[in-house]
Amino acid sequence: MKERAHDSPLISGHFCECDSAFPADSHCQAARAEQDRRFQVLFQQLDVNQDGGVCVEDLAVGLPRLGVHRTESELRKILKDGDKDLDGQLDFEEFVHYLKDHEKKLRLVFKSLDKKNDGKIDAQEIMQSLRDLGVHISEQQAEKILKRMDKNGTMTIDWNEWRDYHLLHPANNIPEIILYWKHSTIFDVGESLTIPDEFTEEEKKTGMWWRQLVAGGGAGAVSRTCTAPLDRLKVLMQVHASKSNNMGIAGGFRHMIKEGGFRSLWRGNGINAIKIAPESALKFMAYEQIKRIIGSNQQTLGIQERLIAGSLAGVIAQSTIYPMEVLKTRLALRKTGQYSGMLHCAKHIFKKEGITAFYKGYVPNMLGIIPYAGIDLAIYETLKNSWLQSCATDSVDPGVFVLLACGTVSSTCGQLASYPLALVRTRMQAQATTEGATQHTMLGLFRHILSTEGAFGLYRGLAPNFMKVIPAVSISYVVYENLKMTLGVTSR
């Protein structure tokens, strides 16, 4: 027989907003003690064979007894998320850690949905929240959603009912959190190796996803144009700087202006901005297809799956548009009057060097995807989760400053990790521009740089590269937000 709402160990107890990092009053201490008791009782009920651990079979038997029904894939997802020592079951410590982490996310979402701030969610608040996600439903449909969670027939959902319905559901990324924590769509630091963002099903159905991609592409084009002089300086330092030619930032700018005038600072920027659109579209489409191929039936992927799917999507997109990367480098390095434009440059390269010239530096570029994307994603997720755990109290919205700080730190670390590969890629792309120069392979170029310049030589141009990160991120965010409003993307 299904238990009444206030008797279920899943939902008994009271909602406490205190944080364990701060001194607790008697109410908070009592609430924590009640929470610990609730978890202990729940663990004992789910540990069907009483062996001190909860496995998939225990969940399959124990949860239906509590009126909670989950599919086998959902049960396995719960175990995968909580099983830290990979022994195939959750001991009590792992069980409590999983529930506390999940409950905090549920609490944040509950407070975001509770527009009236009265501790309850009604049909109007559900309608408003779905409207914010771009989904319009009738009041009858909202009431139908409400009835699934409403145990006492009040047609409102309190915290206990919300938690009861969602606590042992293996949601890895709750849609409201996804909406606020966009990363690759928002931030453009001139590199194109980030993992694509997740979009909610509602965003896909309503077309908000392509509007966000368009806004991100437009923001990236503006950001790259504004920071193009620093980007060109980076390329010049990567290719021409050495022990004998110690090109500095001021000297590099003087050289560019003296050789080609003020406009020469933007050489190569046109194709750098143009390639954003095809690359973003290819990466998004490839990412969605790879998600299906790897067999994920979850709305969003875990970090490992995202890294695999995102890296493969990046390889596909980069492989397709890589000739544009080579053109960008050649145009940035060209002398005044050497080429009349992009097409002239492409024809010249093809005629003189053949089709293979458009894929010089391809291998180090592809190898750079893993360290860049992996470190960028891992650090961003770590910073995001740290903020959600320690700082989020009333909303999952991190605010502009936190979002910019997390994106800047993670992107910078990703670039730092992959920078030697990026430098070797650029030098391989540029080798044919010097008459009589030795055409090194990737490993040969690494050995040459280390033997002639030392490890420091692998980081030539790093200073202007880092100088453009903060302005690039700031500009792309501001332009992104304005384009979102122009395109009618819901902003909360």
Order of alpha helices (4+ residues) and beta strands (2+ residues): alpha-alpha-alpha-alpha-beta-alpha-alpha-beta-alpha-alpha-alpha-alpha-alpha-alpha-alpha-alpha-alpha-alpha-alpha-alpha-alpha-alpha-alpha
